[in-house]
Structure formats: structure tokens, C-alpha cells
Amino acid sequence: MSPKTKEQFEAIRSQTSTVIKDTALELFAENGFHNTSISQIAKAARVSKGLMYNYFDSKEDLLHDIMMDAMDRGTELMNDHLKEGVDPKDQLLSLVDGVFEWIIGNLSYWKLLAALAFQKDVTSQLKLEILEKSQSYNAIITDLFRQMGKAEPEKEAMLIGALMDGIGMQYMVMPELYPIDEMKELVKKKIIE
């Protein structure tokens, strides 16, 4: 057997980390953060408990990484759909398409976010980081509404954010029955008004 290169080790490490995070996300979303043990995650991810601790110092550290991945995806969405020189209305409509696509494809994140929102004992540092990122997204959307000439751009941004959060929550509860495509069109109509 030939020795592995540094790049091969890094690829294996990255792949294992992803498997652990994906598994933990599913278990946290299904059972709750506090009702999921490191042992359960390790077993479901098919790694030893000791190996898990080579990747994450604690369950809280693992949760932090999962949530930061979600925040990074939010930043990617913003970067993918908001382009300088493009009409602000078109940017917002494109962003709505991207967010709805993300909602549909990532129900586990929505379940986890919903559960964490009502848990007081989730690390304050994590909540602070999520709040800061959310505020930065809101500021960008507020600026787009301002460019569109809206009288109350801050409130418009908060309203759209609340609509998206609510739609995400309702879709999470009943994905088979929820009229997600119709709701997307209603959100877009609200932006155009």
C-alpha cells in the first residue's frame, strides 16, 4: 500500500468532516440538539466516538460548524443573486428564487433553526454570530428596497424576511401539502408592488 499524500489526507479529512456534519444535522433536526448524543452521531456516521473528537471538540463545536456552514451558504446565495449594476428589483426577485430553492432542498436546516430558536441554552456566541449575519443580510436587502424608492425600506426588508421565515417554517411542517411555488410568486408580487 502506498503512503498517502498530504492532499489525500486533507481530502479524506474533509470528506469525513462533511459526513459527520451531515449526519449530526439530520439527527439534531430530527431529535433535537439536547436529545442527540455524540455516540449517536458517531454510530450513524459510522465513525468511532474518538475519531469524532479529532474533528470536533464538543457537540457544541459541531453545532457551531453546521450553523456557520448554513450562514456561509446564505452569503453565497447573496453573492450569486445580487450583482452590481443590475436593477435592484431584479436582484431581489433572483434572490427570492435562490432562497426558495434553498428552502426546498434543505429542510433539515430549517428544522434545526426552528428548534434552536426556542432553546435558551444554545451558546450565546452562536446566537450572536447568527444575529450579526442576519443583520448584515437585512441591511443589504434594505439598501435594495431603498434603491427601489420604497418609503420604508427597513420595514419592507423585515417584512420580506418574516415572510420567508414563515414560509420556510410552514413548508417544513407540511412539505407535501404546502403550495411553495404559489407562495414564491406571492412574495415576488409583494416585492414588485
N, CA, C and O of each residue as an XYZ file, in Angstrom:
772
protein
N       0.852     -1.179      0.000
C       0.000      0.000      0.000
C       0.898      1.243      0.000
O       1.810      1.346      0.820
N       0.649      2.164     -0.896
C       1.485      3.362     -0.988
C       1.062      4.381      0.067
O      -0.115      4.459      0.421
N       2.014      5.157      0.568
C       1.673      6.181      1.564
C       0.809      7.271      0.931
O       0.923      7.560     -0.260
N      -0.039      7.857      1.735
C      -0.941      8.897      1.241
C      -0.227     10.243      1.217
O       0.620     10.533      2.062
N      -0.586     11.046      0.240
C      -0.029     12.391      0.158
C      -0.784     13.304      1.118
O      -1.842     12.944      1.635
N      -0.231     14.476      1.346
C      -0.883     15.465      2.205
C      -2.260     15.820      1.641
O      -3.223     15.972      2.393
N      -2.350     15.953      0.316
C      -3.617     16.286     -0.329
C      -4.650     15.180     -0.119
O      -5.829     15.459      0.103
N      -4.203     13.923     -0.189
C      -5.122     12.807      0.034
C      -5.636     12.810      1.475
O      -6.822     12.580      1.714
N      -4.743     13.070      2.430
C      -5.165     13.151      3.829
C      -6.178     14.273      4.024
O      -7.177     14.097      4.721
N      -5.923     15.421      3.411
C      -6.848     16.557      3.537
C      -8.207     16.232      2.921
O      -9.244     16.596      3.475
N      -8.201     15.550      1.780
C      -9.461     15.175      1.132
C     -10.249     14.205      2.012
O     -11.463     14.341      2.159
N      -9.555     13.227      2.594
C     -10.214     12.269      3.488
C     -10.759     12.992      4.715
O     -11.883     12.733      5.144
N      -9.967     13.891      5.276
C     -10.392     14.642      6.461
C     -11.632     15.492      6.148
O     -12.581     15.529      6.931
N     -11.612     16.166      5.006
C     -12.745     16.996      4.604
C     -13.994     16.146      4.392
O     -15.086     16.521      4.820
N     -13.830     15.009      3.734
C     -14.962     14.120      3.470
C     -15.540     13.585      4.783
O     -16.759     13.551      4.951
N     -14.685     13.170      5.703
C     -15.156     12.652      6.991
C     -15.863     13.736      7.785
O     -16.901     13.484      8.397
N     -15.308     14.939      7.778
C     -15.932     16.062      8.480
C     -17.325     16.336      7.918
O     -18.267     16.576      8.673
N     -17.450     16.300      6.609
C     -18.744     16.531      5.956
C     -19.747     15.448      6.339
O     -20.906     15.752      6.622
N     -19.318     14.198      6.350
C     -20.212     13.094      6.735
C     -20.692     13.287      8.170
O     -21.876     13.112      8.457
N     -19.784     13.645      9.068
C     -20.153     13.859     10.472
C     -21.142     15.015     10.587
O     -22.152     14.898     11.281
N     -20.861     16.129      9.911
C     -21.758     17.290      9.992
C     -23.125     16.985      9.388
O     -24.150     17.346      9.965
N     -23.148     16.328      8.239
C     -24.429     15.987      7.611
C     -25.251     15.057      8.502
O     -26.463     15.221      8.637
N     -24.582     14.088      9.101
C     -25.259     13.148      9.999
C     -25.788     13.872     11.228
O     -26.935     13.672     11.627
N     -24.955     14.710     11.823
C     -25.373     15.462     13.011
C     -26.543     16.383     12.682
O     -27.483     16.500     13.469
N     -26.488     17.032     11.530
C     -27.584     17.910     11.121
C     -28.901     17.140     11.088
O     -29.906     17.600     11.630
N     -28.897     15.988     10.464
C     -30.115     15.173     10.378
C     -30.605     14.768     11.769
O     -31.798     14.857     12.059
N     -29.690     14.327     12.621
C     -30.085     13.885     13.961
C     -30.540     15.056     14.830
O     -31.532     14.942     15.551
N     -29.825     16.179     14.768
C     -30.241     17.364     15.533
C     -31.627     17.826     15.075
O     -32.478     18.174     15.894
N     -31.839     17.826     13.766
C     -33.123     18.286     13.222
C     -34.254     17.344     13.624
O     -35.365     17.784     13.916
N     -33.963     16.059     13.635
C     -34.997     15.060     13.936
C     -35.255     14.917     15.434
O     -36.407     14.842     15.862
N     -34.185     14.880     16.231
C     -34.315     14.566     17.663
C     -34.099     15.754     18.582
O     -34.401     15.683     19.773
N     -33.580     16.844     18.040
C     -33.217     17.984     18.871
C     -31.749     17.917     19.261
O     -31.161     16.838     19.331
N     -31.171     19.069     19.512
C     -29.753     19.150     19.860
C     -29.469     18.409     21.164
O     -28.544     17.600     21.233
N     -30.263     18.684     22.190
C     -30.004     18.104     23.507
C     -30.329     16.619     23.581
O     -29.794     15.913     24.436
N     -31.184     16.144     22.713
C     -31.563     14.729     22.725
C     -30.686     13.874     21.819
O     -30.946     12.682     21.652
N     -29.667     14.461     21.244
C     -28.755     13.732     20.365
C     -27.387     13.687     21.026
O     -26.837     14.724     21.396
N     -26.845     12.505     21.173
C     -25.529     12.358     21.811
C     -24.429     12.220     20.758
O     -24.685     11.891     19.600
N     -23.216     12.479     21.193
C     -22.053     12.277     20.323
C     -21.991     10.811     19.893
O     -21.651     10.512     18.748
N     -22.316      9.909     20.801
C     -22.299      8.474     20.473
C     -23.279      8.152     19.349
O     -22.962      7.373     18.449
N     -24.471      8.749     19.400
C     -25.464      8.517     18.336
C     -24.960      9.042     16.996
O     -25.125      8.395     15.961
N     -24.347     10.213     17.029
C     -23.822     10.800     15.787
C     -22.722      9.914     15.225
O     -22.716      9.609     14.032
N     -21.787      9.497     16.082
C     -20.676      8.654     15.640
C     -21.194      7.354     15.030
O     -20.732      6.928     13.971
N     -22.152      6.731     15.704
C     -22.707      5.469     15.203
C     -23.367      5.667     13.841
O     -23.125      4.898     12.910
N     -24.203      6.700     13.726
C     -24.902      6.949     12.460
C     -23.937      7.344     11.345
O     -24.172      7.026     10.179
N     -22.855      8.032     11.696
C     -21.858      8.451     10.698
C     -20.852      7.345     10.398
O     -20.025      7.468      9.494
N     -20.937      6.267     11.168
C     -20.033      5.119     11.009
C     -18.574      5.489     11.239
O     -17.674      5.087     10.501
N     -18.379      6.276     12.298
C     -17.025      6.599     12.751
C     -16.974      6.333     14.249
O     -18.010      6.264     14.910
N     -15.775      6.185     14.778
C     -15.657      5.972     16.220
C     -15.876      7.295     16.950
O     -15.668      8.376     16.399
N     -16.301      7.174     18.201
C     -16.509      8.365     19.023
C     -15.190      9.126     19.169
O     -15.168     10.357     19.135
N     -14.098      8.387     19.330
C     -12.780      9.015     19.442
C     -12.412      9.805     18.193
O     -11.852     10.897     18.284
N     -12.729      9.249     17.027
C     -12.440      9.958     15.777
C     -13.246     11.245     15.683
O     -12.757     12.255     15.177
N     -14.484     11.207     16.174
C     -15.310     12.432     16.159
C     -14.601     13.565     16.886
O     -14.624     14.715     16.446
N     -13.965     13.223     18.012
C     -13.287     14.256     18.800
C     -11.999     14.739     18.132
O     -11.447     15.762     18.538
N     -11.518     14.030     17.127
C     -10.399     14.547     16.330
C     -10.859     15.669     15.407
O     -10.058     16.494     14.967
N     -12.162     15.689     15.118
C     -12.730     16.685     14.217
C     -13.427     17.822     14.951
O     -13.366     18.974     14.523
N     -14.085     17.498     16.049
C     -14.868     18.497     16.790
C     -14.617     18.322     18.281
O     -14.680     17.208     18.801
N     -14.333     19.419     18.962
C     -14.021     19.366     20.390
C     -15.223     18.977     21.239
O     -15.072     18.398     22.315
N     -16.415     19.299     20.751
C     -17.627     19.047     21.532
C     -18.833     19.035     20.596
O     -18.728     19.358     19.413
N     -19.948     18.665     21.142
C     -21.196     18.701     20.374
C     -21.529     20.146     20.009
O     -22.042     20.413     18.922
N     -21.238     21.072     20.915
C     -21.483     22.494     20.654
C     -20.612     22.994     19.500
O     -21.059     23.783     18.668
N     -19.367     22.525     19.462
C     -18.450     22.889     18.378
C     -18.979     22.362     17.040
O     -18.905     23.048     16.021
N     -19.501     21.161     17.057
C     -20.091     20.563     15.856
C     -21.303     21.373     15.399
O     -21.445     21.667     14.212
N     -22.173     21.733     16.337
C     -23.336     22.566     16.012
C     -22.891     23.900     15.424
O     -23.465     24.377     14.445
N     -21.872     24.495     16.024
C     -21.354     25.774     15.530
C     -20.917     25.643     14.074
O     -21.263     26.485     13.246
N     -20.163     24.595     13.758
C     -19.703     24.396     12.378
C     -20.876     24.217     11.415
O     -20.862     24.757     10.308
N     -21.882     23.466     11.833
C     -23.058     23.254     10.984
C     -23.747     24.583     10.698
O     -24.102     24.872      9.556
N     -23.933     25.389     11.738
C     -24.624     26.664     11.564
C     -23.782     27.652     10.753
O     -24.330     28.429      9.972
N     -22.478     27.630     10.927
C     -21.629     28.517     10.133
C     -21.647     28.102      8.662
O     -21.575     28.955      7.776
N     -21.741     26.797      8.397
C     -21.903     26.337      7.012
C     -23.190     26.904      6.411
O     -23.207     27.334      5.258
N     -24.263     26.902      7.202
C     -25.541     27.453      6.724
C     -25.410     28.950      6.462
O     -25.922     29.455      5.463
N     -24.727     29.658      7.356
C     -24.533     31.100      7.173
C     -23.668     31.368      5.940
O     -23.913     32.316      5.194
N     -22.660     30.526      5.736
C     -21.827     30.665      4.534
C     -22.667     30.459      3.276
O     -22.470     31.142      2.270
N     -23.597     29.522      3.339
C     -24.480     29.292      2.185
C     -25.355     30.514      1.936
O     -25.633     30.865      0.789
N     -25.788     31.161      3.018
C     -26.552     32.400      2.877
C     -25.740     33.477      2.186
O     -26.252     34.204      1.335
N     -24.471     33.573      2.555
C     -23.580     34.549      1.917
C     -23.391     34.208      0.438
O     -23.396     35.097     -0.413
N     -23.224     32.924      0.138
C     -23.104     32.501     -1.263
C     -24.363     32.862     -2.052
O     -24.280     33.332     -3.187
N     -25.527     32.638     -1.443
C     -26.789     32.998     -2.107
C     -26.817     34.483     -2.430
O     -27.177     34.881     -3.538
N     -26.433     35.297     -1.454
C     -26.419     36.747     -1.677
C     -25.468     37.087     -2.826
O     -25.814     37.857     -3.722
N     -24.277     36.511     -2.790
C     -23.285     36.805     -3.827
C     -23.728     36.315     -5.205
O     -23.464     36.966     -6.216
N     -24.402     35.167     -5.240
C     -24.855     34.604     -6.518
C     -25.983     35.413     -7.152
O     -26.086     35.488     -8.377
N     -26.827     36.018     -6.319
C     -28.043     36.644     -6.842
C     -28.040     38.166     -6.811
O     -28.890     38.797     -7.440
N     -27.107     38.757     -6.098
C     -27.065     40.218     -6.012
C     -25.812     40.713     -6.712
O     -24.698     40.530     -6.221
N     -26.005     41.338     -7.858
C     -24.884     41.793     -8.687
C     -24.961     43.301     -8.899
O     -26.028     43.849     -9.175
N     -23.818     43.960     -8.767
C     -23.751     45.411     -9.011
C     -24.167     45.710    -10.440
O     -23.865     44.953    -11.362
N     -24.860     46.816    -10.606
C     -25.266     47.249    -11.928
C     -26.555     46.609    -12.424
O     -27.050     46.955    -13.496
N     -27.100     45.678    -11.647
C     -28.366     45.034    -12.017
C     -29.482     45.739    -11.261
O     -29.310     46.121    -10.103
N     -30.617     45.910    -11.910
C     -31.769     46.557    -11.297
C     -32.047     45.926     -9.926
O     -32.092     44.700     -9.822
N     -32.235     46.741     -8.865
C     -32.443     46.189     -7.522
C     -33.659     45.263     -7.420
O     -33.630     44.275     -6.686
N     -34.718     45.582     -8.154
C     -35.904     44.715     -8.149
C     -35.551     43.343     -8.717
O     -35.948     42.318     -8.164
N     -34.803     43.323     -9.824
C     -34.402     42.056    -10.431
C     -33.484     41.264     -9.501
O     -33.553     40.036     -9.451
N     -32.626     41.970     -8.765
C     -31.757     41.296     -7.802
C     -32.584     40.618     -6.705
O     -32.330     39.470     -6.342
N     -33.571     41.342     -6.189
C     -34.420     40.773     -5.135
C     -35.224     39.577     -5.646
O     -35.359     38.571     -4.950
N     -35.752     39.690     -6.850
C     -36.518     38.581     -7.422
C     -35.632     37.352     -7.619
O     -36.056     36.224     -7.364
N     -34.411     37.576     -8.069
C     -33.459     36.481     -8.232
C     -33.118     35.860     -6.876
O     -33.026     34.639     -6.750
N     -32.934     36.709     -5.869
C     -32.631     36.215     -4.524
C     -33.782     35.370     -3.980
O     -33.551     34.335     -3.355
N     -35.006     35.801     -4.212
C     -36.174     35.019     -3.770
C     -36.138     33.629     -4.408
O     -36.377     32.629     -3.730
N     -35.840     33.562     -5.709
C     -35.727     32.256     -6.371
C     -34.685     31.386     -5.674
O     -34.925     30.209     -5.408
N     -33.533     31.973     -5.384
C     -32.460     31.226     -4.727
C     -32.825     30.766     -3.329
O     -32.521     29.637     -2.943
N     -33.474     31.633     -2.572
C     -33.862     31.274     -1.204
C     -34.902     30.157     -1.223
O     -34.814     29.218     -0.432
N     -35.871     30.248     -2.107
C     -36.882     29.190     -2.178
C     -36.258     27.863     -2.588
O     -36.627     26.811     -2.065
N     -35.323     27.910     -3.513
C     -34.622     26.691     -3.913
C     -33.895     26.093     -2.706
O     -33.893     24.878     -2.508
N     -33.280     26.964     -1.906
C     -32.553     26.512     -0.719
C     -33.513     25.937      0.321
O     -33.216     24.914      0.940
N     -34.650     26.582      0.516
C     -35.650     26.082      1.474
C     -36.073     24.662      1.084
O     -36.093     23.760      1.921
N     -36.404     24.478     -0.179
C     -36.892     23.180     -0.653
C     -35.827     22.098     -0.495
O     -36.142     20.962     -0.141
N     -34.589     22.442     -0.751
C     -33.514     21.450     -0.712
C     -32.868     21.234      0.639
O     -32.021     20.351      0.776
N     -33.242     22.018      1.649
C     -32.546     21.941      2.938
C     -33.501     21.968      4.130
O     -33.347     22.788      5.035
N     -34.468     21.087      4.126
C     -35.450     21.060      5.211
C     -34.808     20.800      6.571
O     -35.286     21.309      7.585
N     -33.740     20.021      6.606
C     -33.102     19.729      7.895
C     -32.558     20.990      8.546
O     -32.640     21.138      9.765
N     -32.005     21.903      7.754
C     -31.531     23.166      8.321
C     -32.693     23.948      8.923
O     -32.565     24.522     10.004
N     -33.825     23.971      8.223
C     -34.992     24.696      8.741
C     -35.471     24.088     10.045
O     -35.810     24.809     10.983
N     -35.500     22.754     10.107
C     -35.916     22.094     11.345
C     -34.964     22.442     12.484
O     -35.396     22.723     13.602
N     -33.678     22.422     12.195
C     -32.692     22.742     13.228
C     -32.812     24.196     13.655
O     -32.802     24.491     14.850
N     -32.923     25.107     12.699
C     -33.073     26.527     13.041
C     -34.315     26.765     13.885
O     -34.284     27.539     14.842
N     -35.405     26.102     13.531
C     -36.645     26.257     14.294
C     -36.460     25.764     15.719
O     -36.897     26.418     16.666
N     -35.825     24.632     15.875
C     -35.606     24.087     17.215
C     -34.683     24.986     18.032
O     -34.937     25.232     19.211
N     -33.625     25.473     17.415
C     -32.656     26.307     18.138
C     -33.234     27.657     18.531
O     -32.849     28.228     19.551
N     -34.146     28.161     17.736
C     -34.719     29.483     18.007
C     -35.403     29.537     19.364
O     -35.483     30.601     19.977
N     -35.890     28.410     19.832
C     -36.636     28.387     21.086
C     -35.861     27.744     22.233
O     -36.432     27.479     23.291
N     -34.581     27.493     22.035
C     -33.758     26.914     23.093
C     -32.872     27.997     23.685
O     -31.946     28.483     23.036
N     -33.164     28.366     24.915
C     -32.429     29.447     25.565
C     -30.977     29.091     25.837
O     -30.120     29.974     25.881
N     -30.696     27.823     26.017
C     -29.353     27.443     26.433
C     -28.398     27.120     25.288
O     -27.314     26.584     25.522
N     -28.781     27.434     24.072
C     -27.842     27.301     22.959
C     -26.785     28.383     23.154
O     -27.097     29.480     23.616
N     -25.570     28.088     22.814
C     -24.482     29.004     23.132
C     -24.772     30.424     22.674
O     -25.219     30.659     21.551
N     -24.507     31.357     23.568
C     -24.773     32.761     23.254
C     -23.877     33.244     22.119
O     -24.280     34.101     21.332
N     -22.664     32.702     22.029
C     -21.760     33.092     20.944
C     -22.352     32.709     19.592
O     -22.295     33.494     18.645
N     -22.913     31.522     19.498
C     -23.531     31.074     18.248
C     -24.709     31.967     17.893
O     -24.841     32.398     16.747
N     -25.563     32.246     18.865
C     -26.717     33.114     18.604
C     -26.262     34.496     18.154
O     -26.868     35.092     17.263
N     -25.202     35.004     18.762
C     -24.673     36.316     18.386
C     -24.173     36.304     16.945
O     -24.443     37.238     16.190
N     -23.453     35.268     16.560
C     -22.939     35.176     15.190
C     -24.080     35.084     14.173
O     -24.024     35.707     13.112
N     -25.107     34.308     14.501
C     -26.258     34.189     13.604
C     -26.971     35.532     13.490
O     -27.358     35.941     12.395
N     -27.144     36.218     14.617
C     -27.798     37.528     14.620
C     -27.015     38.531     13.779
O     -27.603     39.267     12.987
N     -25.693     38.566     13.946
C     -24.864     39.501     13.178
C     -24.984     39.238     11.682
O     -25.117     40.173     10.892
N     -24.936     37.973     11.296
C     -25.035     37.630      9.875
C     -26.419     38.005      9.341
O     -26.541     38.546      8.242
N     -27.454     37.717     10.120
C     -28.818     38.061      9.704
C     -28.977     39.561      9.532
O     -29.630     40.017      8.594
N     -28.385     40.328     10.432
C     -28.467     41.786     10.332
C     -27.738     42.291      9.089
O     -28.183     43.245      8.451
N     -26.624     41.657      8.747
C     -25.910     42.094      7.541
C     -26.733     41.789      6.288
O     -26.758     42.591      5.356
N     -27.410     40.629      6.259
C     -28.286     40.310      5.132
C     -29.428     41.319      5.049
O     -29.764     41.802      3.968
N     -30.018     41.631      6.197
C     -31.139     42.563      6.244
C     -30.718     43.949      5.746
O     -31.485     44.620      5.055
N     -29.505     44.376      6.097
C     -29.009     45.683      5.651
C     -28.875     45.727      4.127
O     -29.190     46.739      3.501
N     -28.414     44.641      3.541
C     -28.270     44.578      2.083
C     -29.639     44.661      1.411
O     -29.813     45.386      0.432
N     -30.597     43.922      1.936
C     -31.945     43.924      1.356
C     -32.611     45.279      1.565
O     -33.319     45.768      0.684
N     -32.385     45.887      2.727
C     -32.908     47.234      2.985
C     -32.378     48.207      1.940
O     -33.128     49.030      1.416
N     -31.095     48.113      1.641
C     -30.494     49.010      0.652
C     -31.124     48.812     -0.727
O     -31.333     49.781     -1.457
N     -31.425     47.570     -1.083
C     -32.072     47.320     -2.376
C     -33.461     47.949     -2.420
O     -33.846     48.535     -3.432
N     -34.212     47.828     -1.327
C     -35.537     48.469     -1.277
C     -35.394     49.993     -1.327
O     -36.225     50.675     -1.926
N     -34.358     50.518     -0.707
C     -34.104     51.963     -0.750
C     -33.836     52.387     -2.194
O     -34.364     53.400     -2.653
N     -33.017     51.614     -2.908
C     -32.727     51.918     -4.312
C     -33.992     51.859     -5.170
O     -34.097     52.550     -6.183
N     -34.943     51.032     -4.758
C     -36.207     50.925     -5.497
C     -37.149     52.079     -5.172
O     -38.215     52.202     -5.775
N     -36.756     52.926     -4.219
C     -37.573     54.075     -3.865
C     -38.695     53.777     -2.882
O     -39.647     54.552     -2.783
N     -38.601     52.674     -2.157
C     -39.631     52.336     -1.172
C     -39.596     53.346     -0.031
O     -38.521     53.768      0.396
N     -40.767     53.733      0.462
C     -40.877     54.739      1.522
C     -40.289     54.247      2.844
O     -39.697     55.029      3.587
N     -40.447     52.970      3.137
C     -39.946     52.408      4.394
C     -39.118     51.152      4.103
O     -39.567     50.037      4.367
N     -37.915     51.334      3.563
C     -37.125     50.179      3.128
C     -36.769     49.205      4.253
O     -36.713     47.996      4.027
N     -36.526     49.724      5.472
C     -36.190     48.827      6.585
C     -37.354     47.892      6.888
O     -37.168     46.693      7.092
N     -38.554     48.460      6.914
C     -39.736     47.650      7.213
C     -40.039     46.675      6.075
O     -40.472     45.549      6.318
N     -39.811     47.106      4.848
C     -40.010     46.206      3.699
C     -39.070     45.001      3.812
O     -39.476     43.862      3.584
N     -37.810     45.270      4.165
C     -36.832     44.184      4.311
C     -37.234     43.245      5.443
O     -37.142     42.025      5.300
N     -37.680     43.807      6.568
C     -38.113     42.965      7.688
C     -39.339     42.141      7.309
O     -39.453     40.978      7.693
N     -40.249     42.743      6.558
C     -41.454     42.030      6.138
C     -41.105     40.861      5.222
O     -41.612     39.754      5.402
N     -40.250     41.104      4.252
C     -39.845     40.024      3.343
C     -39.124     38.934      4.127
O     -39.349     37.747      3.887
N     -38.258     39.325      5.063
C     -37.573     38.339      5.902
C     -38.552     37.502      6.705
O     -38.406     36.283      6.800
N     -39.554     38.159      7.286
C     -40.562     37.445      8.073
C     -41.386     36.507      7.184
O     -41.705     35.387      7.580
N     -41.723     36.972      5.988
C     -42.458     36.115      5.047
C     -41.651     34.865      4.707
O     -42.176     33.751      4.722
N     -40.374     35.063      4.403
C     -39.520     33.931      4.032
C     -39.366     32.962      5.202
O     -39.433     31.746      5.019
N     -39.160     33.502      6.408
C     -39.043     32.639      7.590
C     -40.327     31.851      7.808
O     -40.294     30.644      8.048
N     -41.454     32.541      7.725
C     -42.738     31.877      7.936
C     -43.030     30.818      6.894
O     -43.521     29.735      7.213
N     -42.727     31.133      5.655
C     -42.933     30.161      4.584
C     -42.033     28.953      4.803
O     -42.462     27.811      4.641
N     -40.779     29.212      5.174
C     -39.858     28.110      5.459
C     -40.379     27.215      6.569
O     -40.299     25.991      6.474
N     -40.914     27.825      7.626
C     -41.448     27.056      8.756
C     -42.671     26.242      8.330
O     -42.778     25.062      8.664
N     -43.581     26.859      7.603
C     -44.785     26.135      7.190
C     -44.447     25.006      6.219
O     -45.022     23.921      6.297
N     -43.524     25.262      5.317
C     -43.104     24.224      4.377
C     -42.446     23.068      5.128
O     -42.623     21.903      4.772
N     -41.685     23.404      6.171
C     -41.020     22.390      6.977
C     -42.045     21.450      7.622
O     -41.824     20.242      7.699
N     -43.155     22.007      8.081
C     -44.174     21.226      8.780
C     -44.946     20.315      7.826
O     -45.260     19.175      8.168
N     -45.249     20.817      6.636
C     -46.053     20.015      5.696
C     -45.551     20.176      4.267
O     -46.246     20.751      3.430
N     -44.356     19.676      3.979
C     -43.769     19.898      2.651
C     -44.588     19.340      1.494
O     -44.582     19.910      0.402
N     -45.295     18.231      1.718
C     -46.059     17.628      0.621
C     -47.299     18.449      0.279
O     -47.752     18.446     -0.866
N     -47.844     19.145      1.262
C     -49.109     19.855      1.065
C     -48.947     21.353      0.847
O     -49.865     22.014      0.363
N     -47.797     21.885      1.198
C     -47.634     23.333      1.170
C     -47.434     23.833     -0.258
O     -46.613     23.282     -0.991
N     -48.172     24.869     -0.666
C     -48.067     25.390     -2.042
C     -46.852     26.316     -2.206
O     -46.997     27.523     -2.394
N     -45.681     25.737     -2.131
C     -44.439     26.520     -2.089
C     -44.254     27.382     -3.338
O     -43.816     28.528     -3.229
N     -44.573     26.862     -4.505
C     -44.384     27.642     -5.733
C     -45.319     28.844     -5.786
O     -44.928     29.929     -6.217
N     -46.560     28.641     -5.343
C     -47.504     29.764     -5.319
C     -47.061     30.824     -4.317
O     -47.205     32.021     -4.563
N     -46.523     30.375     -3.193
C     -46.057     31.319     -2.177
C     -44.860     32.125     -2.693
O     -44.730     33.315     -2.406
N     -44.000     31.468     -3.450
C     -42.860     32.182     -4.033
C     -43.358     33.301     -4.938
O     -42.837     34.416     -4.899
N     -44.358     33.005     -5.747
C     -44.892     34.024     -6.649
C     -45.539     35.172     -5.879
O     -45.449     36.325     -6.300
N     -46.192     34.869     -4.754
C     -46.783     35.931     -3.929
C     -45.710     36.829     -3.315
O     -45.878     38.046     -3.246
N     -44.617     36.229     -2.873
C     -43.513     37.029     -2.331
C     -42.961     37.933     -3.424
O     -42.691     39.109     -3.179
N     -42.792     37.400     -4.615
C     -42.292     38.211     -5.727
C     -43.256     39.354     -6.048
O     -42.830     40.473     -6.333
N     -44.562     39.062     -5.999
C     -45.564     40.107     -6.236
C     -45.434     41.217     -5.205
O     -45.546     42.398     -5.535
N     -45.198     40.838     -3.964
C     -45.048     41.812     -2.880
C     -43.839     42.714     -3.150
O     -43.891     43.914     -2.879
N     -42.772     42.155     -3.673
C     -41.570     42.939     -3.972
C     -41.848     43.925     -5.101
O     -41.392     45.068     -5.054
N     -42.585     43.493     -6.107
C     -42.858     44.328     -7.281
C     -43.798     45.479     -6.955
O     -43.714     46.534     -7.583
N     -44.699     45.299     -5.978
C     -45.696     46.340     -5.648
C     -45.060     47.691     -5.424
O     -45.759     48.664     -5.140
